[in-house]
Amino acid sequence: MDYETIAIETMDYGKNKFLEISKKRAMPDENVFLNISKGYYSPEGEKRYQKGVGFPDDAEFVSQLIEKIQEVSSR
């Protein structure tokens, strides 16, 4: 399956690690989803992806996800 990337943001952390948050459209069915991928930078500086999770591009779902992350983080 092919994907069109609509938006992308990257957060670096640690020595050479990153999280990539993106909004993508699956082709050809046009379903839009959000994706969070974890990875690292190779010695040459290229991104290497390890794992990812996708979920619906739904405002209520995203709000609940942010709320749950904040709840877990504050414990």
C-alpha positions, -999 to 999 in steps of 0.1 A, spaced: 0 0 0 12 35 -8 9 65 15 9 102 9 24 122 38 2 153 45 22 166 76 52 156 96 69 167 128 100 151 144 111 151 180 147 143 188 156 127 221 185 109 237 218 107 217 205 98 183 168 88 187 136 104 174 99 102 173 81 111 141 45 122 143 28 123 109 -6 126 92 -9 103 61 -34 93 35 -35 57 24 -37 53 -13 -58 46 -33 -87 44 -7 -80 79 6 -83 70 44 -64 95 65 -47 84 97 -21 96 122 11 77 128 38 78 155 71 61 146 102 55 167 136 54 152 173 64 154 198 82 132 225 61 114 261 71 117 256 88 83 227 108 97 199 89 79 167 81 97 162 44 105 127 34 116 121 8 143 84 7 152 53 26 146 16 29 156 -12 43 135 -46 55 147 -76 74 133 -74 111 125 -103 118 149 -102 149 171 -120 131 200 -96 101 199 -65 124 198 -78 144 228 -83 112 248 -49 100 238 -32 133 250 -52 131 282 -41 95 289 -5 104 282 -7 133 306 -23 112 333 3 85 330 31 110 330 19 128 361 20 96 382 
